[in-house]
Amino acid sequence: MDDEMVETARVIDALGLVCPEPVMMLHAEIRKTPAGGLVRLLATDPSAQRDVASFCRFLNHELLETHEGDDRFEFVIRKAMA
């Protein structure tokens, strides 16, 4: 993925929050994001890995990237086109 595109993504800082807050914050931000837009979620809760993947599958959003390191997770999601 183009680093410039990821840099322009809306960023959600859910560091230190636990389930279900990171996915609830993602859901709220996705609603405000235009179709095809990018959202970047930062989280520390390990369950976010499972929850974000399930959220994307269920609502047809595209989970473009997942990174793990330094006791945190980073996800880049593209909002479904329709």
N, C-alpha and C positions, 0 to 999 in steps of 0.2 A: 504494500500500500504506500502511496505517496505520502511522505512525511508532512508535506505542506497541507495536504487534505486533513490529516489527523490533527494538525495544529489549529485548523479552523473549526474543528468539531466543538460542539457545546460540551462543557466539562462538568461532570457531577462529582463532587468530593464527598464520598460516603465512607471515608477513612474513619475507623473506630466505631462504626455503626454495625449492628447485627441484624440478621434476618428478622423481619422482612423489609427493613428500612431501605437498603440499597436498591432493591427491585422496585419498591414503591416510588422512590425518587426517580429511578430510570423511567418508569411508566409515566410519571407526571411530566418529565422533560420531553419524552418522545411525543406526547400529545401536543406540545408547543413547537415541535420541530417540523419543518416542511417535509413532504414526501421526498425520499432520497437523501435527506440530510443525515449528518453524522452526529453521534453522541458518544462521548468518551466517559466511561465510568471508572472511578478509582475506588477500590474497596479493600478492606482487610479481612473481612469475614470469609473464611474458606467456603462456606455454603453458597456464596455468590457465584462460584464457578458453575455449579449445578443450576442454580436459580436463574441466572442470566441466560444460559443456553436454553433452558425450558421456556422462559419468557419469549425469547426470539422465535423458537420453533412454533409456539402456540399462536403468536400474533404475526407470523410471516416476516419478521424483521431479519436482517442479515447480520450475523455475528461475524465481523470481518477479521478481528484480531483478538487474541487473548494472550496476555503476558503475565508471568508470575516472577516476582523477585523482591528482595528486601522486605519480606513479610507483607507484601501487598499484591493485589491483582489489578490488572488494567484490561478493560474491554473496549473495543470500538465496534459500534453498532450502526448499521445503516437502516433508517426507517423505511418500511415497506412503501412501495410506490402507490398502492391503493388498497 
